[in-house]
Amino acid sequence: MRTRHFHFLLALVFAALSLVINRPNALTVTLMVGMTLLSLTLGFGKKLRLFWTLCLPFVLYLQVGHGHLEKQALRPASQGQERLLVHADQLKIAEDGRIRGQGKTARGEKLLFSYAAKDQADVDRWAQLSGTYWLFGQADKTPIMGPTNDYQFDFRAYWQSQKVTHTLCFKEVAIQPADAQNPWQALLFACHRAHAAAERWTDRLPNPLRDYALSLILASKGSQLYDNNPMIAELGLIHLFALSGLHVAFLTRFLREGFLLARISREVGDGLLAFFLPLFFLFTGLPAVLFRAMLSGEMKLFGRNFRLRIDPIKSWSWSLIGSLIVYPQLLLTMGGQLSFALTLAVIISQGSNIWQRGLFLSLVTFPFILATQYSWNLWQTLANILAVPVFTVVVLPVTLVGYFACWIPGVCPITNTIIQLFDKAVALAGALPGKIVIGALSWPVLVLLFLLPFFALGAKKSSKKLAIATWLFLLLGNSAFVHWPKQGEWTTFDIGQGDAAVLIEPRHKTITMIDTGGKVQFGPRPHYSTGRPTDTRPKVVQNKALKQQEGLARSVIVPYLHAKGIAHINTLALSHQDQDHIGDSRVILQNFKVDQLVIPAGMRSLPAFQRKIQPYLQKTKVIEATDQTKVPNCPLQILYPFAAGLAGNDDSLAWGGRLGGQTIYTAGDLDQSGETKILTKYPEFVPDIVKFGHHGSKTATDPKVFAQWQPTIGLISAGRNSRYGHPHQEVLDVAKEEKMIVYNTQSQGMLRYVYQEKHGHFEVSYHDPAGPKRTN
């Protein structure tokens, strides 16, 4: 028991050290202090000295690695000839001809890369690759950009945890086969070649069996499993597919049974398994989350053959220590966190029945899912209880049989039907009413929500009741603060070339959203054959087509509003019919209950509205408005248009209102003529904060109007490297003439005006030292 305590504490301190050195913040510093205090339970003798003697080399190792990575991340953007070593199974070829992947330079630096194929022949050149190659060509090398909106997924931090800090954009590429320079490299190249061939083997499988095989057996980057069934993640089942190592344990058992049938002795079989596990790890591309499963499997084999009883907690502890030595930033990823949290939970709950274990695992995953999705599906607990045995007994073996025996007549249809039933059951469970938007809870609460189930599991009845009551109190109490904030805000999202803003009144009295952004397509979208099968299921094809038309609402607006505890929007206003203002309306209407949709009078009969918005309205009331329309339950007043029109730029809805002691004006793409009409009709309206019309185009921002208004703050919502050159210099000259403070999403990301009663201030989410990126 004492030695187990020592190993367990050592693993926890190693984990805390890796977190605090690689990402120092309040949470990681607190964890480090807590683990340091816990280490004192070893006493003040030899054990404690040995403990920290083991930790010291790890600290130095982490510091050196982190310093090197930080230095690498600070390298500025550059252009020039680049040479990159790439494996064929690390490539993804999209139907629009965009090739993306990951590779290494001759110096060993990992880089992401992209390349736009010129034609079908160019796509075919990439599709035929099957081994390891050098890519040569002129490329732009840029640092991976971090999030520019609050609660947006941090791709820079994620890739930095994989030791990747930059990306290459090739303009032209020459491809040359790479030769191995040593035996280790030869083995690695062979594994990647075999993995690429194994992925090709799945081409003969129907979907969803193909996606399940790619995820469960091959850990392939080419799987579309989570895109085709997002409910897997929402129901907290993602750990079954890629994180917990269940499929590795199953494959090990499968091989062991095969050895017994072949009358291979246990010792020889275990020797083959000891060789198979690291080979499988190499074969799947060295994924960090599988290293734990491989290490744990090797320790079990070692203990069994040398008659050593390795305690499960010790095995877990040294799996964590070994994983952190090889992958120091593993616990910075949700995959690494879930993998070790769930395996520890499985070990601790071994004496529980299936219902208790399912509930326990669901509670353990709860804070991790809440920290990223800000919502909880009430069906998740039941899904975990039922899915784990079904997954182990049915899904894994059926996928394995379907993959390896697909050449036998009848096997593919039968196995695919079984997988399809499971896939549909997950999708159906996720679609049932029961999703609750909780919001972004504070990190101390999330940590306690994670720890309390572990405490309750082994506690006495009275202590268990106290733990449950504390868990509920923390959840409901913190959620109440999120749902009823005392401050209000007017937030302009950074969604590229487009407009999207939300007005949240204090205590969430009303939620008003103005425009949704949208993906603007310039010219016809190319379509090429990639040489791989496409999913022909009607719903999948439809969803894929719709996603290709989406802008950033799903990755920017939805998580932000959910983090704020918002599931209900009182008013969604669309300023006019342009794609960059209304293109993502479908995403908003499908993810939130919307009471009323306000559009400029005359827009409802237009084809854009009928095609992009009408099919998704459900019970939302549509209001076609002019300046005479009084919108109920909305704190803003409509200033324009004065009459029905065709919902063009000159018919854009203009809004004004008083927030936090400041008068605010926003008007979509309204031109200078419309601004003049508003000034003439409403001479008493004098805004303090103005969103420059048409993304800072010179077609708006009339100097004469602004000379009358004399606003103090201007907001620009425009895309980086805008092909239109937004904001135009003429607009910036007007701002300079009026001595305005200008906030720009191009250089400052999300812009938030936070207010309470008659006072407010601005907050930005990003700072680009180079300033706005503009083209002429």
Order of alpha helices (4+ residues) and beta strands (2+ residues): alpha-alpha-alpha-beta-beta-beta-beta-alpha-beta-alpha-beta-beta-alpha-alpha-alpha-alpha-alpha-alpha-alpha-alpha-alpha-alpha-beta-alpha-alpha-alpha-beta-alpha-alpha-beta-beta-beta-alpha-alpha-beta-alpha-alpha-beta-alpha-beta-beta-beta-beta-alpha-beta-alpha-beta-alpha-beta-alpha-beta-beta
